[in-house]
Amino acid sequence: MHVFSKISAFQFFSLGFIALRKKLLFVMISLRFLISFMLTVIFSSVYAEKISIHGNLKNGTTQGIGKADTIKMIALQGSMVPIAELGSQTGTFRFPAMDLPEGSPVLLQVTYKGINYNKMVPPAPNFQKAEQEITVFDTTEDKTQINTKSLMQAIREKKGIRVFKLFLIENKTNPPRSFTLVDGDFEFFVPTDAEEFFAQIQQPGSKMPIPLSSSEGKRGGKAWNRGILPGTSELQVSYLMTKDIWEEKLLLEGDKYPIFLKPKDMKIQLQSEGELIRLEKDVPEGLTAFSISPPANGSVTLSFEGGKPVPEIRPNQAPEIVNGSLLNDTERSILAVVGFVALFFSLSFVFVYRKKANE
């Protein structure tokens, strides 16, 4: 009798099921291996090439070889992630070859004589492999070489008045030197009951504003210890006031301080000594403008009235960084950034008033 005839139907299906299980198990193992292989290929492609970031240092004061006390390499991946650090360097520098995550720019931060110099390296091999040139400067404490211009914009919102301040700080040293701040040199005012305070500074030649930490100053304002590089730096300050009357101390602003109001029907008055003059010429559409001449103590009390609240800016996403960590309130910080951009472009002409006033 044929061997097959001695195997019952139950045994036949049992053997078939066992064989099928073995095949399924083999297929599953093969799929797991294939998936693991594909993931390895994908992730290895992101970190496929080790790159050595390198460059040279130039001294912009002497036009000779530059030095660095330290050089940090930081990945900007939603937050500031330190990658590597070099000690004292002269002339040239080179980081060890390492894997750099694809799609993340790298920030080179050179510290020289207590002042930071930043250079952004885009996330592309041709930029990462190129020689990075970073210029540092000798330092000075001669405040007479620093000139400051400023303006303020007040915007009526449903929950209060949003204040934007822009300070253009010009370092006109020749030969160029970085200005070292000491206690009391520069302070900007923020009312003690202000909410959603945000400040950042953009260095000359940089496309990336740097969030600014500050401390309580000796003159009642906010003081900071960041050096001022040669050229023009932009200090940008924003906060929200939930009341219509408050005191402002004009610490950096000087005489004939311009204030712009939005919407146009909002009114402003001085509830203190000083002079308030309405500006009529070259005012952008939808705004009104005034010039404030403060008393000798620089303190004025501002009173705002009326004005239909303007729509608040509601960004969908906000990649911002403060002192190496993500901000908790993304909408607040992006609102400040967008406000600064709008303020700068809409009011860029305003310093004509300062020039005319000085004449």
Disulfide bonds with the S-S distance in Angstrom:
none
